[in-house]
Amino acid sequence: MKDLIDKSRKSFNQIERELGYPRNTLYNYKIGKKPSADRLVEIAEYFEVSASYLTGIDDTLTNKSIRTIFEDLTTEQKKELYQICHEWICSNLDDFK
């Protein structure tokens, strides 16, 4: 969860306020306290990831999170990523046939 908080560029306290949680709730989860199932779902929805991702069962971000990451890239980074994808697709085109 710390990585998601860092990527959001918000503080633990700011996110707690936005979620309506008491102060230090997220910090307590960070140091090992387990959230309820309801809280886990709320936090997952807030960060646009699955609950499985938060618990470490699945390390795949959701499509929406990937889109959010892409939107945060600069124009130059988007062009570079496009070029990498284009080259990869062209070199693996036979695999798609």
Rosetta silent file (secondary structure, phi, psi, omega in degrees, C-alpha in Angstrom):
SEQUENCE: MKDLIDKSRKSFNQIERELGYPRNTLYNYKIGKKPSADRLVEIAEYFEVSASYLTGIDDTLTNKSIRTIFEDLTTEQKKELYQICHEWICSNLDDFK
SCORE:     score description
SCORE:     0.000 S_00000001
   1 L     0.000  -32.361 -178.601    0.000    0.000    0.000 S_00000001
   2 H   -59.051  -39.203  178.345    2.897    2.357    0.696 S_00000001
   3 H   -61.237  -40.925  179.395    3.877    2.303   -2.996 S_00000001
   4 H   -66.150  -39.455  178.571    0.341    3.311   -3.976 S_00000001
   5 H   -65.804  -43.712  178.296    0.340    6.121   -1.424 S_00000001
   6 H   -60.654  -43.309 -179.992    3.730    7.336   -2.673 S_00000001
   7 H   -66.008  -27.878 -179.744    2.509    7.277   -6.289 S_00000001
   8 H   -74.792  -15.468 -177.705   -0.581    9.272   -5.305 S_00000001
   9 L    60.828   29.951  177.281    1.705   12.037   -3.992 S_00000001
  10 L  -120.311  159.218  177.701   -0.569   12.353   -0.969 S_00000001
  11 L   -84.286  161.967  174.256    0.159   11.829    2.700 S_00000001
  12 H   -54.199  -46.470 -177.016   -1.255    8.993    4.778 S_00000001
  13 H   -63.750  -38.954  179.374   -3.292   11.566    6.699 S_00000001
  14 H   -63.804  -43.493  179.382   -4.707   13.178    3.556 S_00000001
  15 H   -66.784  -40.196  176.661   -5.883    9.822    2.221 S_00000001
  16 H   -58.335  -43.302  178.606   -7.342    8.923    5.624 S_00000001
  17 H   -62.895  -44.136 -179.403   -9.343   12.161    5.581 S_00000001
  18 H   -63.185  -33.240  178.893  -10.565   11.492    2.030 S_00000001
  19 H   -86.163  -10.636 -178.391  -11.670    7.997    3.044 S_00000001
  20 L    77.457   26.567 -178.886  -13.207    9.246    6.305 S_00000001
  21 L   -94.803  152.849  173.713  -10.899    7.093    8.442 S_00000001
  22 L   -62.760  154.455  179.151   -9.527    8.007   11.872 S_00000001
  23 L   -57.411  142.012  178.291   -5.986    9.373   11.961 S_00000001
  24 L    74.827    5.750  178.434   -3.201    6.731   11.777 S_00000001
  25 H   -59.725  -50.950 -178.309   -5.502    4.048   10.356 S_00000001
  26 H   -67.046  -35.433  176.744   -3.356    3.533    7.254 S_00000001
  27 H   -62.026  -42.081  178.567   -0.166    3.717    9.295 S_00000001
  28 H   -60.940  -37.754  176.798   -1.497    0.928   11.516 S_00000001
  29 H   -67.170  -37.127 -179.726   -2.103   -1.191    8.418 S_00000001
  30 H   -61.877  -37.101 -176.889    1.411   -0.386    7.238 S_00000001
  31 L   -91.665    8.363  170.967    2.929   -1.746   10.455 S_00000001
  32 L   122.336  -12.695  176.920    0.931   -4.958   10.378 S_00000001
  33 L   -68.707  138.764 -176.962   -2.602   -4.414   11.649 S_00000001
  34 L   -91.416  130.315  177.071   -5.068   -6.148    9.321 S_00000001
  35 L   -75.360  156.445  173.966   -7.945   -4.108    7.850 S_00000001
  36 L   -67.536  165.254  178.847  -11.477   -5.460    7.838 S_00000001
  37 H   -60.519  -40.035  179.055  -12.776   -6.845    4.550 S_00000001
  38 H   -62.182  -45.239  179.412  -14.903   -3.710    4.094 S_00000001
  39 H   -64.383  -39.934  179.600  -11.918   -1.431    4.620 S_00000001
  40 H   -59.372  -43.660  178.833   -9.809   -3.520    2.281 S_00000001
  41 H   -65.695  -42.704  179.271  -12.403   -3.097   -0.471 S_00000001
  42 H   -60.592  -44.707 -179.238  -12.695    0.662    0.198 S_00000001
  43 H   -66.529  -41.466  178.108   -8.938    1.125    0.001 S_00000001
  44 H   -60.922  -43.975  178.664   -8.723   -0.995   -3.159 S_00000001
  45 H   -64.472  -40.004  179.649  -11.458    1.089   -4.793 S_00000001
  46 H   -58.943  -45.889 -177.348   -9.747    4.316   -3.729 S_00000001
  47 H   -89.039   -0.549  179.289   -6.472    3.273   -5.383 S_00000001
  48 L    58.636   45.322  174.176   -8.253    1.552   -8.293 S_00000001
  49 L  -129.652  172.339  177.433   -6.594   -1.807   -7.659 S_00000001
  50 L   -84.726  157.700  174.845   -7.964   -5.178   -6.597 S_00000001
  51 H   -62.689  -34.120  177.546   -8.131   -6.304   -2.993 S_00000001
  52 H   -61.958  -36.630  177.590   -5.937   -9.220   -4.098 S_00000001
  53 H   -65.324  -43.874 -179.617   -3.304   -6.732   -5.210 S_00000001
  54 H   -63.155  -36.510 -177.609   -3.365   -4.992   -1.815 S_00000001
  55 H   -84.347   -6.570  178.569   -2.980   -8.269    0.065 S_00000001
  56 L    87.724    2.239  178.458   -0.141   -9.433   -2.165 S_00000001
  57 L   -68.905  -38.314 -178.093   -2.062  -12.390   -3.591 S_00000001
  58 L  -127.335  131.568 -179.326   -1.951  -10.864   -7.065 S_00000001
  59 L  -101.922   17.202 -179.412    0.760   -8.494   -8.248 S_00000001
  60 L   -96.343  124.259  174.337   -1.137   -7.298  -11.319 S_00000001
  61 L   -71.754  153.423  176.939   -2.432   -3.740  -11.355 S_00000001
  62 L   -73.577  162.606  178.974   -5.883   -3.199  -12.798 S_00000001
  63 H   -58.125  -38.728 -178.547   -6.281   -1.685  -16.258 S_00000001
  64 H   -63.561  -38.862  177.996   -7.534    1.539  -14.727 S_00000001
  65 H   -65.889  -39.838  177.894   -4.375    1.840  -12.629 S_00000001
  66 H   -62.927  -40.796  177.493   -2.225    1.253  -15.678 S_00000001
  67 H   -62.172  -42.402  179.395   -4.173    3.989  -17.473 S_00000001
  68 H   -61.760  -43.279  178.008   -3.612    6.321  -14.517 S_00000001
  69 H   -61.754  -44.705  179.734    0.114    5.619  -14.592 S_00000001
  70 H   -60.362  -42.143 -178.808    0.192    6.257  -18.359 S_00000001
  71 H   -64.209  -24.659  179.594   -1.650    9.559  -17.941 S_00000001
  72 L   -80.974  -10.546  179.562    1.029   10.703  -15.494 S_00000001
  73 L   -72.289  152.783  173.602    3.785   10.251  -18.083 S_00000001
  74 L   -73.699  166.039  177.961    5.201   13.215  -19.939 S_00000001
  75 H   -58.644  -41.392  179.549    4.546   13.511  -23.672 S_00000001
  76 H   -63.890  -41.850  178.348    8.111   12.405  -24.351 S_00000001
  77 H   -65.188  -38.202  177.783    7.722    9.343  -22.107 S_00000001
  78 H   -63.990  -41.637  178.378    4.453    8.430  -23.847 S_00000001
  79 H   -62.772  -43.037  179.962    6.169    8.653  -27.248 S_00000001
  80 H   -63.815  -43.262  178.324    9.012    6.463  -26.018 S_00000001
  81 H   -63.795  -41.824  177.035    6.587    3.886  -24.607 S_00000001
  82 H   -58.879  -45.297 -179.262    4.613    3.901  -27.860 S_00000001
  83 H   -62.294  -43.232  178.876    7.811    3.277  -29.832 S_00000001
  84 H   -61.335  -45.960  179.585    8.805    0.384  -27.555 S_00000001
  85 H   -63.936  -43.242  179.754    5.346   -1.188  -27.890 S_00000001
  86 H   -60.003  -46.692  179.632    5.303   -0.663  -31.648 S_00000001
  87 H   -63.518  -40.692  179.955    8.698   -2.341  -32.051 S_00000001
  88 H   -64.769  -44.944  179.807    7.668   -5.237  -29.808 S_00000001
  89 H   -62.161  -45.100 -179.817    4.420   -5.810  -31.710 S_00000001
  90 H   -62.167  -39.383 -178.444    6.210   -5.691  -35.073 S_00000001
  91 H   -76.796  -16.523 -179.553    8.857   -8.174  -33.926 S_00000001
  92 L  -115.289   16.622 -175.529    6.212  -10.536  -32.500 S_00000001
  93 H   -57.298  -37.732 -179.873    3.582  -10.152  -35.216 S_00000001
  94 H   -61.963  -29.517  179.335    3.840  -13.802  -36.270 S_00000001
  95 H   -67.782  -22.119 -177.789    2.805  -14.852  -32.755 S_00000001
  96 H   -89.608   -9.041 -177.261   -0.528  -13.062  -33.222 S_00000001
  97 L   -85.818    0.000    0.000   -1.420  -14.846  -36.466 S_00000001
